[in-house]
Amino acid sequence: MASDTLPRPSAPAIAEVRDRIVTSALRCFAEKGYAGTSLREIAESARTTKPMIYYYFKSKEGLYISTLGDLLQQFADAIDRATCPEDNPYEKLRSFCDTYLRYFESQEPHVAFVVREVFGLGADIMNQFGRSLDERVRSRLARVLEEGVSRGLFRGDDIYNATIAIMGILNMYILRRIFCGVDLERTAAVEQVVDFYVRGLTATPTAVPSVA
């Protein structure tokens, strides 16, 4: 006897629809901003319907937050691919900084829309963005510094504030690119962190090892 119920979509099919929605949302938000983008045009671009967006994300704000999370996860994945477990903490720190800036270069329109908009979209979105940034990106930098402390290379006075300072240096170069239109100067930014700031983290006054 045939069933009267429709078959449930498979997990890969569900994931594929969700990915299409997020990809379309990221493009639309980057082009028109949060306020200027409608769920209707995201649905049309993703070849789905508004009810499906509500099903997966509950609201436009939920979709935006999820889009930011996916963007930061891609960021974290790029850092993981660039960091070799066998490298020493100095090399891992250099890889983190270089990848941080390279990822911005590869995703500049999308990252720029986050920087320009997220701070004006309310506390809920800001809090979610901050938590995602901590969980996916800053935590990886913290692990590098913690390894350096455990190996006697870095001082362990305040790893949290050290990660904030390092990301602040990198973000200043990104902000200059976004708001002033200057070249990113990726090499100078990495050197600013590894060859200048990190000298204050070293456990002994010896020179920072150079990386070939």
C-alpha positions as CSV (number, residue, x, y, z in Angstrom):
1,M,0.0,0.0,0.0
2,A,1.5,3.3,-1.0
3,S,2.1,5.9,1.7
4,D,0.2,9.2,1.6
5,T,3.1,11.1,3.1
6,L,5.8,12.7,0.9
7,P,9.3,11.3,1.4
8,R,11.5,13.3,3.7
9,P,14.5,15.0,2.0
10,S,17.8,13.4,2.6
11,A,20.4,15.0,4.8
12,P,22.6,15.9,1.8
13,A,19.6,17.6,0.1
14,I,18.9,19.6,3.3
15,A,22.5,20.7,3.5
16,E,22.6,21.6,-0.1
17,V,19.5,23.9,0.2
18,R,20.9,25.5,3.3
19,D,24.3,26.2,1.6
20,R,22.6,27.8,-1.4
21,I,20.6,30.1,0.9
22,V,23.8,31.1,2.8
23,T,25.8,31.7,-0.3
24,S,23.1,33.8,-1.9
25,A,22.6,35.7,1.4
26,L,26.2,36.5,1.6
27,R,26.3,37.8,-1.9
28,C,23.2,39.9,-1.5
29,F,24.2,41.3,1.9
30,A,27.6,42.2,0.5
31,E,26.0,44.0,-2.5
32,K,23.1,45.8,-0.9
33,G,23.6,45.7,2.9
34,Y,21.4,44.2,5.5
35,A,18.6,46.7,5.3
36,G,18.6,46.8,1.5
37,T,18.3,43.0,1.1
38,S,15.0,41.3,1.1
39,L,14.4,37.6,1.9
40,R,12.5,37.4,-1.4
41,E,15.5,38.2,-3.5
42,I,17.7,35.8,-1.4
43,A,15.1,33.1,-2.0
44,E,15.0,33.7,-5.7
45,S,18.8,33.8,-6.0
46,A,19.0,30.5,-4.0
47,R,16.3,28.8,-6.1
48,T,14.1,28.3,-3.1
49,T,11.2,30.0,-1.2
50,K,10.9,32.4,1.7
51,P,9.2,29.7,3.8
52,M,12.3,27.5,3.4
53,I,14.5,30.4,4.7
54,Y,12.2,30.7,7.7
55,Y,12.4,27.0,8.2
56,Y,16.2,26.9,8.4
57,F,16.9,30.3,10.0
58,K,13.7,31.5,11.6
59,S,14.2,35.2,10.6
60,K,16.2,37.6,8.5
61,E,18.4,38.3,11.6
62,G,18.9,34.6,12.1
63,L,20.0,34.2,8.5
64,Y,22.4,37.1,8.8
65,I,23.9,35.7,12.0
66,S,24.3,32.3,10.4
67,T,25.9,33.9,7.4
68,L,28.5,35.6,9.6
69,G,29.1,32.3,11.4
70,D,29.7,30.5,8.1
71,L,32.1,33.2,6.9
72,L,34.1,33.0,10.2
73,Q,34.2,29.2,9.9
74,Q,35.7,29.4,6.5
75,F,38.2,31.8,8.0
76,A,39.0,29.3,10.7
77,D,39.4,26.5,8.2
78,A,41.8,28.5,6.2
79,I,43.9,29.1,9.3
80,D,43.9,25.4,10.1
81,R,45.1,24.5,6.6
82,A,47.9,27.0,6.8
83,T,49.2,25.9,10.2
84,C,51.4,22.8,10.4
85,P,51.3,21.0,13.7
86,E,55.1,20.4,13.4
87,D,55.9,24.2,13.2
88,N,57.2,26.0,16.3
89,P,54.9,28.7,17.8
90,Y,56.8,31.5,16.1
91,E,56.1,29.9,12.7
92,K,52.5,29.2,13.6
93,L,52.0,32.8,14.7
94,R,53.4,34.0,11.4
95,S,51.2,31.6,9.5
96,F,48.1,32.8,11.5
97,C,48.8,36.4,10.7
98,D,49.6,35.8,7.0
99,T,46.5,33.7,6.6
100,Y,44.3,36.2,8.5
101,L,45.2,38.8,5.9
102,R,45.2,36.6,2.9
103,Y,41.7,35.4,3.8
104,F,40.6,39.0,3.9
105,E,42.1,39.6,0.5
106,S,40.3,36.6,-1.0
107,Q,37.0,37.6,0.6
108,E,37.3,41.4,0.6
109,P,33.8,42.4,-0.5
110,H,32.2,40.0,1.9
111,V,34.4,40.9,4.9
112,A,34.1,44.6,4.1
113,F,30.3,44.4,4.3
114,V,30.6,42.8,7.8
115,V,33.0,45.5,9.0
116,R,30.9,48.4,7.6
117,E,27.5,47.1,8.9
118,V,27.8,44.7,11.9
119,F,28.5,47.4,14.5
120,G,25.3,49.2,13.7
121,L,22.9,46.3,13.6
122,G,22.1,46.0,17.3
123,A,23.4,44.2,20.4
124,D,22.1,40.7,19.5
125,I,24.0,40.5,16.2
126,M,27.1,42.1,17.7
127,N,27.1,39.6,20.6
128,Q,26.6,36.6,18.2
129,F,29.4,37.9,15.9
130,G,31.7,38.4,18.9
131,R,31.1,34.9,20.2
132,S,31.7,33.4,16.8
133,L,34.9,35.4,16.3
134,D,36.1,34.2,19.7
135,E,35.2,30.5,19.1
136,R,36.4,30.2,15.5
137,V,39.3,32.6,15.1
138,R,40.7,34.1,18.3
139,S,40.7,30.7,20.0
140,R,43.2,29.4,17.4
141,L,45.5,32.3,18.1
142,A,45.2,31.7,21.8
143,R,46.3,28.0,21.3
144,V,49.4,29.2,19.4
145,L,50.4,31.5,22.3
146,E,49.6,28.9,24.9
147,E,51.9,26.5,23.1
148,G,54.6,29.1,23.1
149,V,54.1,29.6,26.9
150,S,54.2,25.8,27.6
151,R,57.5,25.6,25.6
152,G,59.0,28.5,27.5
153,L,59.1,30.8,24.5
154,F,56.4,33.3,25.5
155,R,55.5,34.8,28.8
156,G,52.1,33.7,30.0
157,D,51.1,37.0,31.8
158,D,47.8,37.6,29.9
159,I,47.2,35.5,26.8
160,Y,43.7,36.8,26.3
161,N,44.8,40.5,26.0
162,A,47.8,39.4,23.8
163,T,45.4,37.8,21.3
164,I,43.3,41.0,21.3
165,A,46.4,43.1,20.7
166,I,47.7,40.9,17.8
167,M,44.3,40.8,16.1
168,G,44.0,44.6,16.7
169,I,47.2,45.2,14.8
170,L,46.0,43.0,11.9
171,N,42.6,44.6,11.9
172,M,44.0,48.1,11.7
173,Y,45.7,47.2,8.4
174,I,42.3,45.8,7.2
175,L,40.4,48.9,8.3
176,R,42.9,51.1,6.5
177,R,42.3,49.1,3.4
178,I,38.5,49.2,3.7
179,F,38.0,52.9,4.7
180,C,41.1,54.6,3.2
181,G,41.5,52.4,0.1
182,V,45.3,51.9,0.7
183,D,47.1,48.7,-0.2
184,L,46.9,46.1,2.5
185,E,50.6,45.8,3.1
186,R,50.4,42.2,4.3
187,T,54.1,41.7,4.8
188,A,54.4,44.9,6.9
189,A,51.5,43.8,9.0
190,V,52.9,40.3,9.7
191,E,56.3,41.8,10.5
192,Q,54.6,44.3,12.9
193,V,53.2,41.4,14.9
194,V,56.0,38.8,14.7
195,D,59.1,41.1,14.6
196,F,57.9,43.9,16.9
197,Y,55.0,43.0,19.2
198,V,56.1,39.4,19.9
199,R,59.4,40.7,21.2
200,G,57.4,41.9,24.2
201,L,56.0,38.4,24.7
202,T,59.3,36.5,24.6
203,A,60.3,34.8,27.9
204,T,63.9,35.8,27.4
205,P,65.5,38.8,25.7
206,T,66.8,36.6,22.8
207,A,66.0,37.5,19.3
208,V,62.9,36.1,17.6
209,P,63.9,33.2,15.3
210,S,63.7,34.1,11.7
211,V,61.6,31.9,9.3
212,A,63.0,31.1,6.0
